[in-house]
Structure formats: C-alpha cells, structure tokens
Amino acid sequence: MVNILQIGQVGSELSQLVHDVQDRNDRIVIESDGKPVVAMVRYEYLTGLLEALEDALDSKLLRQAIADNDAFFGFEDVLADHNQIYGSQLQVENLKDL
C-alpha cells in the first residue's frame, strides 16, 4: 500500500508512519508543494532493491565490456593456452577434482 502525505502532516504522525511501514509493509511518499520528495520503505526492501540494481548494472557493464572488447576470451581459451605452453592436457572437467 502506498500512502501519500504532505510534508506538514508528517511531524505529528511520524511514529505511526514508521510502525505502518515496519509492521504492514506500507510505503509512504511525502510531498512538498505537490511534488514527491521523500519515500519511506522497510530497510530490507531498500537493501534488496539496491542489490538487484547493482546486479543489473554489473550484468550490463559485463555485457558492454564483452561487446566492446574483440579480444575477450573465456576460461577454455586460457586453459588451452596453458596446455600449449606447458604441454599438459588439463580439461575443465578434471579441474573439479583438484
């Protein structure tokens, strides 16, 4: 549930608003001059949202780095180079046992 309040209403109701957010998972939007300026949400909701945004940004940056880099190579390429340099026959499946 999202409640919208004017900033003047908050002072006398702050304690109750905090309980509503904490206990009922309400979301509160506080406006000033008809424009949203502050939101109140549960801390766990905020941290989960921020983590999801960071994960999405990391994925986007990784995709962009791969697309921008013609020399991108995977682990299999590194392993093949290692095998060639050291004359070994390591395979990804065998590394799980090391």
N, C-alpha and C positions, 0 to 999 in steps of 0.2 A: 504494500500500500504506500502511495506517495502522498504526503501532506504538503501543502504549500502555505507558508505563513509570511506575513510582512514582518520586517525586522523589529518593529515596535512591539509585536506580540511575544517575542522570544524571551525577553527578560523574566517575566513573571512565570513563564511556563517551561523554562529550560530543564529543570529537574524532571518534570513529567515527560518532556520530549526525549530526554536521554533514556528513561525507562521504556518508553514506547519503542525506541529503536533497538534497545538491548533485548527486551523481552518479547516483542511482537514482530521483530524484523521490519518495522516500518522504515520508510525512507522519508526524510524531511528535507524540503527545499525552502530556503529562507530568501526572500526577495527584498530588494530595496528599490523604491521607485518603480515597482512592477517588473524588475529585472532580477533573475536568479543570481545570487552572489555566494551562497554557501549551501552545501549539502551535508546532511548527517546520515551516515550509514554505519552498520556494525563494522567493527575493526576487521573481523575475519573476512567479511565481504570485500572490504577495500584491499586487504593484502592479497586475497585470491584474484581479484581483478587486476591488480598491478603485476602479479606474477604471470597471469595469462597474457597481458600486454607485452611484458618483457620477452616471453617465449615467442610470441608472434613477431616481435621486432627482430629477435635473434634469427628466426627462420627466414624472414625477409632479407636480412643482411647476408645470411649464408647463401641464399639463392642468388642474390645480386653479386656476391663475390665470385661464385662459380660461373655465372654468366659473363662477368667482366674479365675472367682470367682464362685465357686459352690454354695455359699450361697447367690447369688443375688436374690432379691425378689422385687416384684412390689408393687405399691400402694395398690392394692387389698389385698395383704398379710398383709400389715401394718394395713389396716382398719379392717381386720378380727381379728388380734391380739388385736387391740383396743377394738373391740366389745366383745371379750372374757374376757379381763381384766376388763372392766368397765360394763359389762352386758348390753351393748347398742346394737341397731340394725341399726347403721348407714350404709347407702349404698351410692355408688358413685353418683347415680342419685340425692339423697337427698342433697348432699353437694353443688350442684349448687345453691340452694336456700338460703344458709347461708350467 
